Amino acid sequence: MVANCLFCKIAKGEIPVDKLFEDDDLVAFRDIAPQAPLHFLVIPKRHLAGPNGMVGGDEFLIGKIMAAGARLARENGVESFRFVVNEGAEAGQTVFHFHLHVLGGRAMAWPPG
């Protein structure tokens, strides 16, 4: 855990969120500024700054995050969805703790722009 990390605080339960799922490794919660009818995040409880911070063994954790995102989208009535992971400020990452955005419930354009 990183003391000043917003998502570490959420993972520890220090900041309340609209939680969709939690287990020993992950927390999923609704985005506070949704960009689609369904927009939630899935984060690891262990601090991982982003994809560039991955080390050996993190592939399993990232796979678990993606599987949870797909399952939760379906459980919330969405069969067609988009996954987004940002790495670095220029890519739009604002919280430097790995997080998977899951967006669905509307048509989406490509490129996202």
C-alpha positions as CSV (number, residue, x, y, z in Angstrom):
1,M,0.0,0.0,0.0
2,V,1.1,3.5,-0.8
3,A,0.0,6.0,1.9
4,N,-1.1,8.8,-0.3
5,C,-2.6,6.7,-3.1
6,L,-6.4,7.2,-3.6
7,F,-7.0,3.7,-4.8
8,C,-4.9,2.1,-2.0
9,K,-7.2,4.0,0.4
10,I,-10.3,2.7,-1.4
11,A,-8.8,-0.9,-1.3
12,K,-8.3,-0.6,2.5
13,G,-11.9,0.7,3.0
14,E,-10.7,4.2,4.1
15,I,-12.7,5.9,1.4
16,P,-16.3,4.8,0.7
17,V,-17.3,3.8,-2.8
18,D,-20.3,2.2,-4.5
19,K,-18.7,-1.3,-4.5
20,L,-19.8,-3.9,-7.0
21,F,-17.4,-6.7,-5.9
22,E,-14.5,-7.4,-3.5
23,D,-12.3,-10.4,-2.7
24,D,-8.9,-10.9,-1.3
25,D,-7.2,-9.4,-4.4
26,L,-9.6,-7.0,-6.1
27,V,-12.1,-4.3,-5.6
28,A,-14.6,-3.2,-8.2
29,F,-16.6,0.0,-7.8
30,R,-18.7,2.5,-9.9
31,D,-16.8,5.4,-11.4
32,I,-17.7,8.8,-9.7
33,A,-17.7,10.5,-13.2
34,P,-19.3,7.9,-15.4
35,Q,-18.7,8.1,-19.2
36,A,-21.3,5.5,-20.1
37,P,-24.5,4.1,-18.5
38,L,-22.3,1.4,-17.0
39,H,-18.8,2.6,-15.9
40,F,-16.9,0.9,-13.2
41,L,-13.3,0.3,-12.2
42,V,-11.6,-2.9,-11.1
43,I,-8.4,-2.4,-9.1
44,P,-5.9,-4.7,-7.4
45,K,-5.8,-4.3,-3.6
46,R,-2.0,-4.4,-3.8
47,H,-0.4,-1.3,-5.2
48,L,0.7,-1.6,-8.8
49,A,1.4,1.8,-10.4
50,G,0.3,0.7,-13.9
51,P,1.2,-1.7,-16.7
52,N,4.8,-0.6,-16.8
53,G,5.1,-1.5,-13.1
54,M,4.2,-5.2,-13.7
55,V,6.6,-7.8,-12.5
56,G,6.7,-11.6,-12.8
57,G,3.4,-13.2,-11.6
58,D,1.3,-10.0,-12.2
59,E,-0.1,-11.5,-15.4
60,F,-2.4,-13.7,-13.2
61,L,-3.6,-10.7,-11.3
62,I,-4.3,-8.7,-14.5
63,G,-6.1,-11.7,-15.9
64,K,-8.2,-11.9,-12.8
65,I,-9.0,-8.2,-13.0
66,M,-10.2,-8.6,-16.7
67,A,-12.2,-11.7,-15.9
68,A,-13.9,-9.9,-13.0
69,G,-14.6,-6.9,-15.3
70,A,-16.3,-9.1,-17.9
71,R,-18.3,-11.0,-15.3
72,L,-19.5,-7.9,-13.6
73,A,-20.5,-6.2,-16.9
74,R,-22.6,-9.3,-17.7
75,E,-24.1,-9.3,-14.2
76,N,-25.1,-5.7,-14.7
77,G,-26.9,-6.5,-18.0
78,V,-24.2,-5.4,-20.4
79,E,-22.9,-8.0,-23.0
80,S,-21.0,-5.5,-25.1
81,F,-18.4,-3.4,-23.3
82,R,-15.0,-1.7,-23.6
83,F,-12.0,-2.2,-21.3
84,V,-9.6,0.8,-20.9
85,V,-6.3,0.8,-19.1
86,N,-4.1,4.0,-19.2
87,E,-0.4,4.1,-18.6
88,G,1.1,7.5,-17.9
89,A,-0.3,11.0,-17.7
90,E,-0.1,11.6,-21.5
91,A,-2.4,8.6,-21.9
92,G,-4.9,10.0,-19.4
93,Q,-3.9,8.2,-16.3
94,T,-4.7,10.4,-13.3
95,V,-4.5,7.9,-10.4
96,F,-1.2,6.0,-10.6
97,H,-2.5,2.7,-9.3
98,F,-3.4,0.1,-12.0
99,H,-7.2,0.2,-12.8
100,L,-9.4,-1.2,-15.5
101,H,-12.2,0.9,-16.7
102,V,-15.2,-1.1,-17.8
103,L,-17.7,0.9,-19.9
104,G,-20.9,-0.3,-21.6
105,G,-24.5,0.3,-22.1
106,R,-24.2,2.6,-25.2
107,A,-22.6,2.6,-28.6
108,M,-18.9,3.7,-28.6
109,A,-16.9,5.2,-31.4
110,W,-13.4,4.3,-32.5
111,P,-10.9,5.9,-32.2
112,P,-12.0,7.1,-28.7
113,G,-10.6,10.5,-29.4
